[in-house]
Amino acid sequence: MTQEFIQALMRELGPDVFFGNDIPVRFHNDWGGLSPVVPLALVRPRTTEQVSVTLRLCNEFRVPVVPQGGLTGLAGGARPIENGVALSLDRMNGIEEVDTVMATMTVMAGTPLSVIQAKAEEAGLFFGLDLGARDSCVIGGNLATNAGGNRVIRFGMAREHVLGLEVVLPDGTIVKSLNKMLKNNAGYDLKQLFIGSEGTLGVITRAVLRLQAKPAELASAFCGCPDFPSLLELLKSARQGMGSALTSFEVMWPSFYDFMTGKLPDLRRAFKEPHGIYVLIETGGRNAEENRALLEQVLADALEAGWVSDAVLPSSERETKDLWAVRESVSEYGKLMGPLTAFDVGLPTSAAGQVVDEIEAAMKVRWPDAIAVSYGHIGDSNLHLVCNIPSAGNDQPHKEITELVFGSIAREGGTISAEHGIGLLKKPYLKLSRTPEELALMARIKLALDPDNILNTGKVLSV
């Protein structure tokens, strides 16, 4: 059967199929940190029809298939399956249309996020989704995981940026639903089934994205606050004073800020004196002067109230990049710490300070040499924690760390995944964030669309 399947793939897809040593190493894994896997075959289609052929053959021969985008996922969702097919959308890369009247962009799934952002700007518009991996990640993966990022507080998660999709189902059926209208209530909103499904229900091949008016200016400020309660007051004041102009509220605990600026000499510390907690605020409005004036007024009020101890407003693009460089230095973790246990969790914003204190203290009690750093998009309830136990070397106690962190999150009614998905790494803990009834319904949907369980088999759910 395996040889017959391979022959069918080669007959139908020819030069777009790769085997054995011809499969580049980068397709063996994503950024989840699990051990790499060499798949039975790699398919790199150029068209939706080729995706359809691949899924039809995999379904016919009961061969599992793993969709791959930019491979920047952190939950193991794009890691291949042994004796399965890796289906990379990297060659389906291109912008098909920018409609400035409808404020939409139609793109292929393998188009990098940064390319979409640049094309929107070129058209005098703005694409609100933004991630640190913008140059590497692709829009199909962003949508399949319902990615979040830096501007969710203003523009929402990835699903808020989608009007229509083209999707290939596990049996090869192509579903074209490339809607461009803001208002369209004709039946079920089918695209929502696939956004955030992590490639377990269908493969996204094209998308109609919703664009926004281009801000006249994105102004940033970096603040040092005395403590977490003060930061919450600043957040409330920023929401009230800036309204929809508030695009980012990125928080860094001293554990993160001091560690990164201490380890990376190119990072510039904004303040000479330490503070209890730090925050990057970004605003974007239609009028540059008015936008900056709103930001300055919010900061002036916060300084007077004592919610902010010190603040920096950059006067140039270079200074702005220097401030954001600290927050975006997370890509250097591997060089600075070695093996990591990383978390992307969500919880009520007001509880984040207490939870971080609890987790960081418990880590030090359990492992005295523990490195635990905390930061996140606290304005949208998303907290990131990264942990390393130097004395453990490559044998990191991932399970014990995970149970410690997820236990704290579950007690506060939070979620084990805010924006990175479930994949393989968080699958055993999904029950902490979903009820038995919700899990049963997810399984029913999976079996209805993929009765032979060939699509991203074993990811998210066990069915």
C-alpha positions as CSV (number, residue, x, y, z in Angstrom):
1,M,0.0,0.0,0.0
2,T,2.8,2.4,0.8
3,Q,4.5,1.9,-2.5
4,E,1.2,2.2,-4.3
5,F,0.6,5.5,-2.5
6,I,4.0,6.8,-3.4
7,Q,3.5,5.9,-7.0
8,A,0.2,7.7,-7.0
9,L,1.7,10.8,-5.5
10,M,4.5,10.8,-8.1
11,R,2.1,10.2,-11.0
12,E,-0.2,13.0,-10.0
13,L,2.2,15.6,-8.5
14,G,5.6,14.8,-10.1
15,P,8.3,17.3,-9.3
16,D,6.4,18.8,-6.4
17,V,6.9,15.7,-4.2
18,F,10.0,14.9,-2.3
19,F,11.2,11.8,-0.4
20,G,14.0,10.8,2.0
21,N,17.2,12.9,1.8
22,D,15.6,15.2,-0.7
23,I,13.3,16.6,2.0
24,P,15.0,19.7,3.4
25,V,15.7,19.6,7.1
26,R,13.5,22.7,7.8
27,F,10.4,20.7,7.0
28,H,11.2,18.2,9.7
29,N,9.9,20.3,12.6
30,D,8.3,23.6,13.7
31,W,9.5,25.9,16.5
32,G,7.8,23.8,19.2
33,G,11.1,22.3,20.4
34,L,10.1,18.6,19.9
35,S,12.4,16.2,18.3
36,P,12.4,16.4,14.4
37,V,10.6,13.8,12.3
38,V,11.3,12.9,8.7
39,P,8.0,12.4,6.9
40,L,7.3,9.7,4.4
41,A,6.9,12.5,1.8
42,L,6.9,16.2,1.4
43,V,4.4,17.8,-1.0
44,R,4.9,21.5,-2.0
45,P,1.9,22.4,-4.1
46,R,1.6,25.5,-6.3
47,T,-2.2,25.4,-6.7
48,T,-5.3,24.7,-4.7
49,E,-6.0,21.8,-7.1
50,Q,-2.7,20.2,-6.2
51,V,-3.6,20.5,-2.5
52,S,-6.9,18.8,-3.4
53,V,-5.1,16.0,-5.1
54,T,-2.8,15.5,-2.2
55,L,-5.6,15.3,0.4
56,R,-7.7,13.0,-1.9
57,L,-4.9,10.5,-2.2
58,C,-4.0,10.7,1.5
59,N,-7.7,10.1,2.4
60,E,-7.9,7.2,-0.1
61,F,-4.8,5.5,1.2
62,R,-5.5,6.5,4.9
63,V,-2.1,8.3,5.1
64,P,-1.9,11.1,7.7
65,V,-1.1,14.6,6.4
66,V,0.3,17.5,8.3
67,P,-0.3,21.0,6.8
68,Q,2.7,23.4,7.2
69,G,2.9,27.2,6.9
70,G,5.9,29.2,8.0
71,L,6.8,26.6,10.7
72,T,7.0,29.3,13.4
73,G,4.4,27.6,15.6
74,L,5.3,26.8,19.2
75,A,3.0,24.0,20.0
76,G,4.2,21.3,17.7
77,G,1.1,21.6,15.4
78,A,3.2,21.6,12.2
79,R,5.6,18.8,13.2
80,P,5.4,16.0,10.7
81,I,4.1,12.5,11.4
82,E,6.3,9.5,10.7
83,N,5.0,7.6,7.7
84,G,2.8,10.6,6.9
85,V,2.9,13.5,4.4
86,A,4.0,17.0,5.2
87,L,2.0,19.4,3.1
88,S,3.8,22.7,2.8
89,L,2.0,25.8,1.5
90,D,5.3,27.7,1.0
91,R,5.0,27.8,-2.8
92,M,1.4,29.1,-2.7
93,N,2.8,32.6,-2.1
94,G,1.3,35.7,-3.7
95,I,-1.2,38.6,-3.4
96,E,-3.9,38.3,-6.0
97,E,-5.9,41.5,-5.5
98,V,-6.1,44.6,-3.4
99,D,-9.5,46.2,-3.5
100,T,-9.2,49.7,-2.2
101,V,-13.0,50.3,-2.4
102,M,-14.0,47.2,-0.3
103,A,-10.7,47.6,1.7
104,T,-9.8,43.9,1.2
105,M,-6.9,41.9,0.0
106,T,-7.1,38.4,-1.5
107,V,-4.0,36.3,-0.8
108,M,-2.6,32.8,-1.1
109,A,-2.0,31.0,2.1
110,G,1.8,30.9,1.9
111,T,2.2,34.6,1.7
112,P,4.4,36.0,4.6
113,L,2.7,38.3,7.0
114,S,5.3,41.1,6.4
115,V,4.6,41.0,2.7
116,I,0.8,41.5,3.3
117,Q,1.6,44.4,5.7
118,A,3.8,46.1,3.2
119,K,1.3,45.7,0.3
120,A,-1.5,47.1,2.4
121,E,0.7,50.2,3.3
122,E,1.6,50.6,-0.4
123,A,-2.2,50.8,-1.1
124,G,-2.7,53.5,1.6
125,L,-4.3,51.0,3.9
126,F,-3.3,49.0,7.0
127,F,-3.4,45.3,8.0
128,G,-3.9,45.2,11.8
129,L,-2.4,41.7,12.6
130,D,1.2,41.9,13.7
131,L,3.5,39.3,15.2
132,G,7.2,39.3,16.1
133,A,7.7,36.5,13.5
134,R,6.1,38.6,10.8
135,D,9.0,38.0,8.3
136,S,8.8,34.2,8.7
137,C,5.2,33.3,9.5
138,V,2.6,33.0,6.7
139,I,-1.0,34.0,6.6
140,G,-2.4,30.5,6.3
141,G,-0.7,29.5,9.5
142,N,-1.7,32.7,11.2
143,L,-5.4,31.9,10.4
144,A,-5.2,28.2,11.2
145,T,-3.9,29.1,14.7
146,N,-6.0,32.2,15.1
147,A,-2.8,34.1,15.8
148,G,-2.9,37.1,18.1
149,G,0.2,39.4,18.5
150,N,0.9,42.9,19.5
151,R,-2.3,44.8,18.4
152,V,-5.1,42.5,19.5
153,I,-6.2,45.2,22.0
154,R,-7.3,47.4,19.1
155,F,-7.8,45.1,16.1
156,G,-8.6,41.7,17.5
157,M,-7.3,38.2,16.9
158,A,-6.6,36.8,13.4
159,R,-10.3,35.8,12.9
160,E,-11.3,39.5,13.0
161,H,-9.2,40.2,9.9
162,V,-10.9,37.6,7.6
163,L,-13.9,38.0,5.4
164,G,-13.6,34.9,3.2
165,L,-11.6,31.7,2.8
166,E,-10.9,29.0,0.3
167,V,-10.4,25.6,2.1
168,V,-9.7,22.1,1.0
169,L,-11.4,19.4,3.1
170,P,-9.8,16.1,4.1
171,D,-11.4,14.2,1.2
172,G,-10.1,16.8,-1.4
173,T,-13.3,18.8,-1.7
174,I,-12.5,22.5,-2.5
175,V,-14.8,24.9,-0.7
176,K,-14.7,28.4,-2.2
177,S,-16.1,31.0,0.1
178,L,-14.1,34.1,-0.8
179,N,-16.6,36.6,0.5
180,K,-15.6,40.3,0.4
181,M,-18.6,41.8,2.1
182,L,-18.7,43.0,5.7
183,K,-22.3,42.0,6.0
184,N,-23.2,38.5,4.8
185,N,-25.5,36.4,6.9
186,A,-26.5,33.9,4.3
187,G,-26.3,30.7,6.4
188,Y,-23.5,29.4,8.6
189,D,-20.3,31.4,8.7
190,L,-18.2,28.4,7.6
191,K,-14.8,30.2,7.7
192,Q,-15.0,30.2,11.5
193,L,-14.8,26.4,11.5
194,F,-11.3,26.5,10.0
195,I,-9.8,29.6,11.7
196,G,-8.1,28.4,14.8
197,S,-8.7,24.7,14.0
198,E,-4.9,24.2,13.6
199,G,-5.2,22.3,10.3
200,T,-7.3,19.5,11.8
201,L,-10.5,20.2,9.8
202,G,-9.3,21.5,6.5
203,V,-6.4,23.2,4.7
204,I,-6.7,27.0,4.1
205,T,-5.4,27.8,0.6
206,R,-6.6,31.4,0.0
207,A,-8.1,34.2,2.1
208,V,-9.9,37.5,1.7
209,L,-8.4,39.8,4.4
210,R,-10.1,42.9,5.9
211,L,-7.9,46.0,5.8
212,Q,-8.2,49.1,7.9
213,A,-7.6,52.8,7.4
214,K,-3.9,53.6,7.6
215,P,-3.0,55.4,10.8
216,A,-1.3,58.8,10.3
217,E,1.3,57.9,12.9
218,L,2.0,55.1,15.3
219,A,3.3,56.8,18.4
220,S,5.0,54.8,21.3
221,A,5.9,55.5,24.9
222,F,7.8,53.4,27.4
223,C,6.8,53.6,31.0
224,G,8.1,52.4,34.3
225,C,5.4,51.8,36.9
226,P,5.8,51.3,40.6
227,D,3.7,48.1,40.8
228,F,1.1,46.0,39.0
229,P,-2.0,47.8,40.5
230,S,-0.6,51.1,39.2
231,L,-0.2,49.5,35.8
232,L,-3.8,48.5,35.8
233,E,-4.8,52.1,36.5
234,L,-2.6,53.2,33.6
235,L,-4.4,50.6,31.3
236,K,-7.8,51.9,32.3
237,S,-6.8,55.5,31.8
238,A,-5.2,54.7,28.4
239,R,-8.4,53.0,27.2
240,Q,-10.5,55.9,28.3
241,G,-8.2,58.6,27.1
242,M,-7.2,57.1,23.7
243,G,-10.2,55.0,22.8
244,S,-9.7,53.1,19.5
245,A,-6.3,54.8,19.1
246,L,-4.8,52.5,21.7
247,T,-3.1,49.7,19.6
248,S,-0.7,48.0,22.0
249,F,-0.2,47.7,25.7
250,E,2.9,45.4,26.1
251,V,3.9,44.6,29.7
252,M,7.4,43.4,30.9
253,W,8.0,42.3,34.4
254,P,11.5,43.0,35.8
255,S,12.3,39.3,35.5
256,F,12.1,39.7,31.7
257,Y,13.3,43.3,31.3
258,D,16.4,43.0,33.5
259,F,17.4,39.5,32.1
260,M,17.2,40.5,28.5
261,T,18.8,43.9,28.8
262,G,21.5,42.4,31.0
263,K,22.3,39.6,28.5
264,L,22.0,41.5,25.2
265,P,24.4,44.5,25.2
266,D,22.8,46.0,22.1
267,L,19.5,46.6,24.0
268,R,19.3,50.0,25.5
269,R,17.8,50.4,28.9
270,A,15.3,53.3,28.9
271,F,15.8,54.3,32.6
272,K,18.7,54.4,34.9
273,E,16.6,53.5,37.9
274,P,14.7,50.2,38.2
275,H,10.9,50.1,38.4
276,G,8.3,47.6,39.6
277,I,7.0,46.8,36.1
278,Y,7.4,48.2,32.5
279,V,5.0,48.8,29.7
280,L,5.2,49.8,26.1
281,I,2.1,51.8,24.9
282,E,1.4,52.3,21.2
283,T,-1.3,54.5,19.7
284,G,-2.4,55.0,16.1
285,G,-4.8,57.7,15.0
286,R,-5.8,59.5,11.8
287,N,-4.1,62.8,12.9
288,A,-0.5,62.6,14.0
289,E,-0.5,65.7,16.2
290,E,-3.8,64.7,17.9
291,N,-2.6,61.2,18.4
292,R,0.6,62.2,20.1
293,A,-1.2,64.8,22.2
294,L,-3.6,62.1,23.5
295,L,-0.6,59.9,24.5
296,E,1.1,62.8,26.2
297,Q,-2.0,63.7,28.1
298,V,-2.5,60.1,29.3
299,L,1.1,60.0,30.5
300,A,0.9,63.4,32.2
301,D,-2.2,62.3,34.1
302,A,-0.6,59.0,35.1
303,L,2.6,60.7,36.3
304,E,0.6,63.1,38.4
305,A,-1.5,60.2,39.9
306,G,1.6,58.2,40.6
307,W,0.7,55.3,38.3
308,V,3.8,56.0,36.3
309,S,7.2,56.7,37.9
310,D,9.0,57.6,34.6
311,A,8.3,57.7,30.9
312,V,10.1,58.0,27.6
313,L,8.5,59.3,24.4
314,P,10.9,58.6,21.5
315,S,11.5,61.5,19.1
316,S,12.6,59.5,16.1
317,E,11.9,56.2,14.4
318,R,15.3,54.9,15.5
319,E,14.5,55.6,19.2
320,T,11.1,53.9,18.8
321,K,12.8,50.8,17.3
322,D,15.2,50.8,20.3
323,L,12.3,50.7,22.7
324,W,10.5,47.9,20.9
325,A,13.7,45.9,20.4
326,V,13.6,44.9,24.1
327,R,10.1,43.5,23.7
328,E,10.9,41.7,20.5
329,S,14.2,40.2,21.7
330,V,12.3,37.0,22.6
331,S,13.8,35.4,19.4
332,E,17.1,35.3,21.3
333,Y,15.9,33.1,24.1
334,G,17.5,30.0,22.7
335,K,21.0,31.6,22.7
336,L,20.6,33.0,26.2
337,M,19.0,30.2,28.1
338,G,19.3,26.9,26.3
339,P,16.4,24.4,26.6
340,L,13.1,26.2,27.4
341,T,9.7,25.6,28.7
342,A,7.6,28.4,27.3
343,F,4.0,29.3,28.0
344,D,1.3,31.3,26.2
345,V,-1.6,31.6,28.6
346,G,-4.6,33.8,29.1
347,L,-6.2,35.0,32.3
348,P,-8.3,37.9,33.7
349,T,-6.0,40.9,33.4
350,S,-6.5,41.9,37.1
351,A,-5.2,38.5,38.2
352,A,-2.0,38.6,36.1
353,G,0.2,40.3,38.7
354,Q,-0.7,37.9,41.5
355,V,-0.2,34.9,39.2
356,V,3.2,36.0,38.0
357,D,4.4,36.6,41.6
358,E,3.0,33.2,42.6
359,I,4.6,31.3,39.7
360,E,8.0,33.0,39.8
361,A,8.2,32.5,43.6
362,A,7.2,28.8,43.3
363,M,9.8,28.2,40.6
364,K,12.6,29.6,42.9
365,V,11.4,27.4,45.8
366,R,11.3,24.3,43.7
367,W,14.5,25.0,41.6
368,P,16.7,27.7,43.3
369,D,18.6,28.4,40.1
370,A,15.5,28.8,38.0
371,I,15.3,31.5,35.3
372,A,11.7,32.5,34.9
373,V,10.8,35.6,32.9
374,S,7.3,37.1,32.4
375,Y,5.9,39.5,29.8
376,G,2.8,39.8,27.6
377,H,0.0,41.6,25.8
378,I,-1.7,42.3,29.2
379,G,-4.1,44.7,27.6
380,D,-5.8,41.7,25.9
381,S,-5.3,39.2,28.9
382,N,-2.4,37.3,27.3
383,L,0.6,36.4,29.5
384,H,3.9,34.7,28.3
385,L,6.3,33.0,30.7
386,V,9.6,31.3,29.8
387,C,11.5,29.1,32.1
388,N,14.9,27.3,32.2
389,I,16.6,25.4,35.0
390,P,20.3,25.8,34.3
391,S,21.3,22.9,36.6
392,A,19.0,20.5,34.7
393,G,20.9,21.0,31.4
394,N,19.2,19.3,28.5
395,D,17.0,17.3,30.9
396,Q,14.6,20.1,31.7
397,P,11.7,19.1,34.0
398,H,9.1,20.2,31.5
399,K,6.2,18.2,32.9
400,E,6.7,19.5,36.5
401,I,7.1,23.1,35.3
402,T,4.0,22.8,33.1
403,E,1.9,21.4,35.9
404,L,3.0,24.2,38.2
405,V,2.1,27.0,35.7
406,F,-1.1,25.5,34.3
407,G,-2.3,24.8,37.9
408,S,-2.0,28.5,38.7
409,I,-3.8,29.5,35.5
410,A,-6.6,27.0,35.9
411,R,-7.3,28.2,39.5
412,E,-7.9,31.7,38.1
413,G,-10.2,30.5,35.4
414,G,-7.7,31.2,32.6
415,T,-6.8,29.4,29.4
416,I,-3.7,27.2,28.7
417,S,-3.5,28.8,25.2
418,A,-4.1,32.4,24.4
419,E,-2.7,32.6,20.9
420,H,-0.3,29.8,20.0
421,G,-2.7,26.9,19.8
422,I,-2.8,23.4,21.3
423,G,-0.9,21.2,18.8
424,L,0.8,18.4,20.5
425,L,2.5,20.1,23.5
426,K,-0.7,21.3,25.2
427,K,-3.1,18.5,24.1
428,P,-2.8,16.6,27.4
429,Y,-3.9,19.8,29.3
430,L,-6.8,20.9,27.1
431,K,-9.3,19.7,29.6
432,L,-8.1,22.4,32.0
433,S,-9.6,25.0,29.7
434,R,-12.5,23.2,28.1
435,T,-15.5,21.4,29.6
436,P,-16.3,17.7,28.7
437,E,-19.2,18.9,26.7
438,E,-17.0,21.3,24.6
439,L,-14.5,18.6,24.0
440,A,-17.2,16.2,22.9
441,L,-18.6,18.7,20.5
442,M,-15.1,19.4,19.0
443,A,-14.7,15.7,18.5
444,R,-18.0,15.4,16.7
445,I,-17.1,18.2,14.3
446,K,-13.7,16.6,13.6
447,L,-15.3,13.2,12.8
448,A,-17.9,14.8,10.6
449,L,-15.4,16.6,8.4
450,D,-12.5,14.0,8.7
451,P,-14.1,10.6,9.5
452,D,-10.9,8.8,8.6
453,N,-8.8,11.1,10.8
454,I,-6.1,11.8,8.2
455,L,-5.7,15.5,8.7
456,N,-3.1,16.5,11.3
457,T,-3.8,13.3,13.1
458,G,-3.3,13.3,16.9
459,K,-3.1,17.1,17.1
460,V,-5.4,19.1,19.5
461,L,-7.8,16.2,20.0
462,S,-7.8,12.4,20.4
463,V,-10.6,11.0,18.3
